[in-house]
């Protein structure tokens, strides 16, 4: 019996895209956790503006990682509307 060992690198990429291009980006060498996503959002919010300025709206899909109970108040606390 032969066994082969392969090194697989796994990356997870979290991009925030605006009309002007990539606004913010994080790359992880593992699957993204809720804590990782919250840290990503905190970094993203530093690049955003209060509504209704440019880069002022967060739109997320219905992924489970987007449903953290502290996420929406964190975003709305920075005067950025959330659309799910």
C-alpha positions as CSV (number, residue, x, y, z in Angstrom):
1,X,0.0,0.0,0.0
2,X,1.3,3.4,-0.9
3,X,0.4,6.6,0.8
4,X,1.1,10.0,-0.5
5,X,1.3,13.1,1.6
6,X,0.4,16.4,-0.1
7,X,0.5,19.8,1.4
8,X,-2.7,21.7,0.7
9,X,-2.9,25.3,1.5
10,X,-6.4,26.6,2.1
11,X,-7.2,30.3,2.0
12,X,-10.4,32.2,2.7
13,X,-10.8,35.6,1.2
14,X,-13.2,38.2,2.6
15,X,-13.5,41.2,0.1
16,X,-15.6,44.3,0.5
17,X,-16.3,45.7,-3.0
18,X,-17.5,49.2,-3.8
19,X,-18.3,50.9,-7.1
20,X,-14.6,52.1,-7.1
21,X,-13.1,48.7,-6.6
22,X,-12.0,46.7,-3.6
23,X,-12.6,48.7,-0.4
24,X,-11.2,46.3,2.1
25,X,-9.8,42.7,2.0
26,X,-8.7,40.1,4.5
27,X,-7.1,36.7,3.7
28,X,-7.1,33.8,6.2
29,X,-5.2,30.5,6.0
30,X,-8.2,28.7,7.6
31,X,-12.0,28.7,7.4
32,X,-13.4,31.9,8.5
33,X,-15.0,32.0,12.0
34,X,-17.6,34.3,13.4
35,X,-14.8,36.2,15.3
36,X,-12.8,36.5,12.1
37,X,-15.8,37.9,10.3
38,X,-16.5,40.4,13.1
39,X,-12.8,41.5,13.0
40,X,-13.1,41.9,9.2
41,X,-16.2,44.1,9.6
42,X,-14.4,46.3,12.2
43,X,-11.6,46.9,9.7
44,X,-14.1,47.5,7.0
45,X,-16.0,50.1,9.0
46,X,-12.7,52.1,9.3
47,X,-12.8,52.5,5.5
48,X,-16.5,53.5,5.3
49,X,-18.3,56.8,5.6
50,X,-21.5,57.7,7.4
51,X,-24.7,57.4,5.3
52,X,-25.5,58.8,2.7
53,X,-21.8,59.4,1.8
54,X,-19.8,57.2,-0.6
55,X,-19.0,53.7,0.7
56,X,-21.7,54.0,3.3
57,X,-23.9,50.9,2.9
58,X,-23.2,47.3,3.9
59,X,-25.1,44.6,1.9
60,X,-24.7,41.0,3.0
61,X,-26.4,37.8,1.9
62,X,-28.1,35.3,4.2
63,X,-25.0,33.3,5.1
64,X,-25.0,32.1,8.7
65,X,-21.7,33.9,9.5
66,X,-23.5,37.2,8.8
67,X,-26.1,36.6,11.6
68,X,-23.9,37.2,14.6
69,X,-26.0,39.0,17.3
70,X,-23.4,41.7,17.8
71,X,-22.8,42.3,14.1
72,X,-25.7,44.5,13.2
73,X,-25.4,46.9,16.2
74,X,-21.6,47.2,15.5
75,X,-22.3,48.3,11.9
76,X,-25.3,50.5,12.7
77,X,-23.4,52.1,15.5
78,X,-21.1,53.6,12.9
79,X,-24.0,55.2,11.0
80,X,-23.9,52.6,8.3
81,X,-27.2,51.0,7.2
82,X,-27.4,47.2,7.0
83,X,-29.2,45.4,4.2
84,X,-29.6,41.6,4.4
